[in-house]
Amino acid sequence: MKNIFRLSLVTVVGVLLIASCSPYYFSDDYFIRYEITGTAGSVDITMSNEDDGTSQLSRVNVPWEHEFRRSGFVYVSAQNNDDTGTVIAKIWIRKTPTQDWEIYKTSESSGAYVIATSSGSL
């Protein structure tokens, strides 16, 4: 009887420990941050979004960033709207909200109306 009680107690504690774990560890999704920087005044942005679709933004002031969660293909592209300047497109990732961000992909272009594109599959 004592052994059954111990086994039951161990089982309950194990279930509670598993249930209390963060759902982030059981997901294939990543936390994604797109970041556009540089000396360009404004850019047009095309990006894959959290709904597995494509979003477009016009005349966005630099710097700019956007965060969301997903897995699969990620893509961000920014076109300089000015005659001069640089555009830097970065994709940052992390698996959990407590981890540090790490650069996954980066691209830089300089000049009139240039495009910087970063993309990859997670």
Backbone hydrogen bonds, N-H to C=O, Kabsch-Sander energy under -0.5 kcal/mol:
donor,donor_aa,acceptor,acceptor_aa,energy
5,F,1,M,-2.1
6,R,2,K,-2.3
7,L,3,N,-2.5
8,S,4,I,-2.5
9,L,5,F,-2.5
10,V,6,R,-2.7
11,T,7,L,-2.3
12,V,8,S,-2.6
13,V,9,L,-2.6
14,G,10,V,-2.4
15,V,11,T,-2.5
16,L,12,V,-2.4
17,L,13,V,-2.4
18,I,14,G,-2.3
19,A,15,V,-2.6
20,S,16,L,-1.7
21,C,17,L,-0.6
21,C,18,I,-0.9
25,Y,22,S,-1.2
26,F,23,P,-1.3
27,S,24,Y,-0.9
30,Y,70,R,-2.9
31,F,94,R,-3.3
32,I,30,Y,-0.6
32,I,68,F,-3.6
33,R,92,W,-2.3
34,Y,66,H,-2.9
35,E,90,K,-2.4
36,I,64,W,-3.1
37,T,88,I,-2.2
40,A,86,T,-1.9
43,V,60,V,-2.1
44,D,79,Q,-1.9
45,I,57,L,-2.7
46,T,77,S,-2.4
47,M,55,S,-2.4
48,S,75,Y,-2.4
49,N,53,G,-2.2
52,D,49,N,-1.6
55,S,47,M,-2.9
57,L,45,I,-2.7
60,V,43,V,-3.1
62,V,41,G,-1.5
64,W,36,I,-2.3
66,H,34,Y,-2.0
68,F,32,I,-2.1
70,R,30,Y,-2.2
74,V,120,G,-3.1
76,V,118,S,-2.6
77,S,46,T,-2.6
78,A,116,A,-2.4
79,Q,44,D,-2.6
80,N,114,V,-2.8
81,N,42,S,-2.3
87,V,109,S,-2.7
88,I,37,T,-2.9
89,A,107,S,-2.7
90,K,35,E,-2.8
90,K,88,I,-0.5
91,I,105,K,-2.8
92,W,33,R,-2.9
93,I,102,E,-2.6
94,R,31,F,-1.4
99,Q,96,T,-1.0
102,E,93,I,-2.1
104,Y,91,I,-3.3
105,K,91,I,-1.5
107,S,89,A,-1.8
109,S,87,V,-2.3
111,G,85,G,-3.1
113,Y,82,D,-1.7
114,V,111,G,-1.0
116,A,78,A,-2.3
118,S,76,V,-2.7
120,G,74,V,-2.1
122,L,72,G,-3.0
